[in-house]
Amino acid sequence: MVLVVLRQDMSVTSFEEFHKSFLGKLQSPHFGDPPYSEPNKPSAATKELKKRGGYAIFTQEFLSSIYQILYEYCQLKDVQPHVNGSAKHANRKLAALWNEMKAVQAMKRSLEKSERNTLGLPLAEGRNRLRTALLDYESEIRRHQEYFNSLVNQAVRKPALGQVRWEPVLKLDKYSLPTLKKKAPDQWVYDRLDQILEREMQPLRISKMTRYRVMSALLESVGVKVKPITFKLHRRRSNDAENSVTKS
């Protein structure tokens, strides 16, 4: 089975390429070492993985499951700008519809207020036609609001611009995160990789820093370069955020 990933540079990485690239990095005696390290000395990460039996984790089946996560991550990165673009286009339409709805509602209120002034005049039939026309127009605006809202990913919908009673059966995009912030896919993949590797490595007492080096190598194998220190800082920020929520 061959899967493909669209990277940020739009080139393609197959599972075989990913597998070969990652294992090549992992099995290097200098895995995780900076360029200026001693050339003939095994890295600390290499020694730790060998001593703790960490290499046994990275079976074909395990790497295939990791690859699926990286595949989804690259899809999220690829589709994110398109989701943003379509949302901006739809939201412009929705803003115009919102203004039109406000205008119709103002007309309805004005019609109701002026009713007492028409008592004794033969205008009831005409006013009823006008009231019905306004209600029909209001319904038409709501239909258009629902349609354009259905085109907007739930991550960026603006409730004030209308609601969607039924979500479309077929999703228009593959973006599944609750926010469209630029770094949302990065934070998602960091958390997923960290959780999975921690579950496998913690029983072997493999250090966090070695785990972060493995995460870096996994991402680099699909063309995304992230330094191990990035994961450490991300984990710290996540913990700080959780603690602040708990205290409040």
C-alpha positions as CSV (number, residue, x, y, z in Angstrom):
1,M,0.0,0.0,0.0
2,V,1.4,3.4,-1.0
3,L,0.0,6.6,0.4
4,V,1.0,10.1,-0.6
5,V,1.3,13.3,1.3
6,L,1.0,16.8,-0.1
7,R,3.8,18.8,1.7
8,Q,3.8,22.5,2.1
9,D,6.0,22.8,-1.0
10,M,3.3,20.7,-2.9
11,S,5.7,17.9,-3.7
12,V,4.8,14.3,-2.8
13,T,6.2,11.9,-0.2
14,S,5.3,8.3,-0.4
15,F,5.2,6.0,2.6
16,E,8.2,4.2,1.3
17,E,10.2,7.4,1.1
18,F,9.1,8.5,4.5
19,H,9.9,5.1,6.0
20,K,13.4,5.1,4.4
21,S,14.1,8.7,5.3
22,F,13.1,8.3,9.0
23,L,14.9,5.0,9.6
24,G,18.0,6.4,8.0
25,K,18.0,9.3,10.4
26,L,17.0,7.2,13.4
27,Q,19.7,4.5,12.8
28,S,22.5,7.0,12.3
29,P,25.0,6.9,15.2
30,H,24.8,10.7,15.2
31,F,20.9,10.8,15.5
32,G,19.8,14.0,17.2
33,D,23.2,15.6,17.4
34,P,23.9,19.1,16.2
35,P,26.3,19.5,13.2
36,Y,29.2,20.6,15.5
37,S,29.2,17.4,17.6
38,E,32.1,15.0,17.7
39,P,32.0,12.9,14.4
40,N,33.2,9.6,15.8
41,K,31.1,9.6,19.0
42,P,27.5,8.2,19.1
43,S,24.9,10.7,20.1
44,A,23.2,10.8,23.5
45,A,19.9,9.9,21.8
46,T,21.4,7.0,19.9
47,K,23.0,5.6,23.1
48,E,19.7,6.0,25.0
49,L,17.6,4.3,22.4
50,K,20.0,1.4,22.2
51,K,20.3,1.0,25.9
52,R,16.5,1.3,26.6
53,G,15.4,-0.9,23.6
54,G,13.7,2.1,21.9
55,Y,14.4,0.9,18.4
56,A,11.9,-1.9,18.8
57,I,9.1,0.7,18.9
58,F,9.5,1.6,15.3
59,T,7.9,-1.3,13.5
60,Q,6.3,-1.1,10.1
61,E,2.9,-1.1,11.6
62,F,3.7,1.7,14.1
63,L,5.3,3.9,11.5
64,S,2.3,3.4,9.2
65,S,0.0,4.7,12.0
66,I,2.4,7.7,12.5
67,Y,2.3,8.3,8.8
68,Q,-1.5,8.6,8.8
69,I,-1.2,11.4,11.3
70,L,1.5,13.2,9.3
71,Y,-0.7,12.7,6.2
72,E,-3.6,14.4,7.9
73,Y,-1.3,17.1,9.2
74,C,-0.1,17.9,5.7
75,Q,-3.6,17.9,4.4
76,L,-4.6,20.4,7.1
77,K,-1.7,22.7,6.2
78,D,-2.5,22.4,2.5
79,V,-6.2,23.2,2.8
80,Q,-6.0,25.8,5.5
81,P,-5.5,28.9,3.2
82,H,-8.2,27.7,0.9
83,V,-10.7,27.4,3.8
84,N,-9.7,30.9,4.9
85,G,-10.2,32.3,1.4
86,S,-13.6,30.7,0.8
87,A,-14.7,31.8,4.3
88,K,-13.8,35.5,3.5
89,H,-15.8,35.3,0.3
90,A,-18.8,33.8,1.9
91,N,-18.7,36.1,4.9
92,R,-18.8,39.1,2.6
93,K,-22.1,37.8,1.1
94,L,-23.4,37.0,4.6
95,A,-22.6,40.5,5.8
96,A,-24.6,41.9,2.9
97,L,-27.5,39.5,3.7
98,W,-27.4,40.5,7.4
99,N,-27.7,44.2,6.5
100,E,-30.6,43.4,4.1
101,M,-32.3,41.4,6.9
102,K,-32.0,44.3,9.3
103,A,-33.5,46.6,6.7
104,V,-36.5,44.2,6.2
105,Q,-37.0,43.9,9.9
106,A,-37.0,47.7,10.2
107,M,-39.7,47.9,7.5
108,K,-41.8,45.4,9.4
109,R,-41.5,47.4,12.6
110,S,-42.4,50.6,10.8
111,L,-45.4,49.0,9.2
112,E,-46.7,47.8,12.6
113,K,-46.1,51.2,14.2
114,S,-48.0,53.0,11.5
115,E,-51.1,50.7,11.6
116,R,-53.0,52.9,14.1
117,N,-52.7,55.8,11.6
118,T,-54.6,53.8,9.0
119,L,-57.7,53.0,11.1
120,G,-60.9,53.8,9.1
121,L,-59.0,53.8,5.8
122,P,-59.5,51.0,3.1
123,L,-55.9,49.9,3.3
124,A,-56.1,46.6,5.2
125,E,-55.8,44.5,2.1
126,G,-52.8,46.3,0.8
127,R,-51.1,46.3,4.1
128,N,-51.6,42.5,4.4
129,R,-50.1,42.0,1.0
130,L,-47.1,44.1,2.0
131,R,-46.7,42.2,5.3
132,T,-46.8,38.9,3.4
133,A,-44.3,40.1,0.9
134,L,-41.9,41.2,3.7
135,L,-42.3,37.8,5.4
136,D,-41.6,36.0,2.1
137,Y,-38.6,38.2,1.5
138,E,-37.3,37.5,5.0
139,S,-37.6,33.8,4.4
140,E,-35.7,34.1,1.1
141,I,-32.9,36.0,2.9
142,R,-32.7,33.2,5.6
143,R,-32.4,30.6,2.9
144,H,-29.5,32.4,1.3
145,Q,-27.9,32.9,4.8
146,E,-28.1,29.1,5.5
147,Y,-26.7,28.4,2.0
148,F,-23.7,30.7,2.4
149,N,-23.1,29.6,6.0
150,S,-23.0,26.0,4.9
151,L,-20.1,27.0,2.7
152,V,-18.1,28.3,5.6
153,N,-16.1,25.8,7.7
154,Q,-17.4,25.6,11.3
155,A,-14.0,26.8,12.6
156,V,-14.7,30.3,11.2
157,R,-18.4,30.7,11.2
158,K,-19.9,33.9,12.6
159,P,-23.2,33.1,14.4
160,A,-24.3,36.7,14.2
161,L,-24.4,36.3,10.4
162,G,-26.9,33.5,10.4
163,Q,-27.2,29.8,11.4
164,V,-27.2,26.4,9.7
165,R,-30.0,24.1,10.6
166,W,-28.6,21.1,8.8
167,E,-24.9,20.5,8.1
168,P,-24.1,19.4,4.5
169,V,-23.7,15.6,4.2
170,L,-20.6,16.0,2.0
171,K,-18.0,18.2,3.6
172,L,-16.6,20.9,1.2
173,D,-13.2,20.7,2.7
174,K,-11.0,18.4,4.9
175,Y,-10.2,20.9,7.6
176,S,-11.4,19.4,10.9
177,L,-9.8,21.6,13.6
178,P,-11.9,23.9,15.7
179,T,-9.8,27.0,14.8
180,L,-8.1,28.3,11.7
181,K,-5.3,30.0,13.5
182,K,-2.1,29.6,11.4
183,K,-0.3,27.4,13.9
184,A,-3.4,25.2,14.7
185,P,-2.2,22.3,12.5
186,D,1.3,22.5,14.0
187,Q,0.0,22.4,17.6
188,W,-2.4,19.5,16.7
189,V,0.4,17.3,15.2
190,Y,2.8,18.1,18.0
191,D,0.2,17.0,20.6
192,R,-0.7,13.8,18.6
193,L,2.9,12.7,18.1
194,D,3.9,13.6,21.7
195,Q,1.0,11.6,23.1
196,I,1.7,8.5,21.0
197,L,5.5,8.5,21.5
198,E,5.1,9.2,25.2
199,R,2.9,6.2,25.6
200,E,5.5,4.0,23.9
201,M,8.6,5.5,25.4
202,Q,7.7,6.3,29.0
203,P,7.6,2.6,30.1
204,L,11.1,2.3,28.7
205,R,12.2,5.4,30.6
206,I,13.3,7.2,27.5
207,S,13.9,10.9,28.1
208,K,11.6,13.7,26.8
209,M,14.5,15.2,24.8
210,T,15.1,12.0,22.9
211,R,11.3,11.8,22.3
212,Y,11.4,15.4,20.9
213,R,14.3,14.5,18.6
214,V,12.3,11.6,17.3
215,M,9.3,13.9,16.7
216,S,11.6,16.3,14.8
217,A,12.9,13.4,12.6
218,L,9.4,12.2,11.8
219,L,8.3,15.6,10.6
220,E,11.5,16.2,8.7
221,S,10.9,12.9,6.9
222,V,7.8,14.5,5.2
223,G,9.6,17.7,4.5
224,V,8.7,19.8,7.6
225,K,11.7,21.0,9.6
226,V,11.1,21.6,13.3
227,K,13.8,21.8,16.0
228,P,13.4,19.6,19.0
229,I,13.4,22.6,21.3
230,T,10.1,23.7,19.7
231,F,8.3,20.7,21.1
232,K,9.7,21.4,24.6
233,L,8.4,25.0,24.5
234,H,5.1,23.9,23.1
235,R,4.6,21.3,25.9
236,R,5.5,24.0,28.5
237,R,3.0,26.5,27.0
238,S,0.3,23.8,26.9
239,N,0.9,22.9,30.6
240,D,0.8,26.5,31.6
241,A,-2.5,27.0,29.8
242,E,-4.0,23.9,31.5
243,N,-2.8,25.1,34.9
244,S,-4.3,28.6,34.4
245,V,-7.7,27.0,33.4
246,T,-7.6,24.7,36.5
247,K,-6.8,27.6,38.8
248,S,-9.6,29.8,37.4
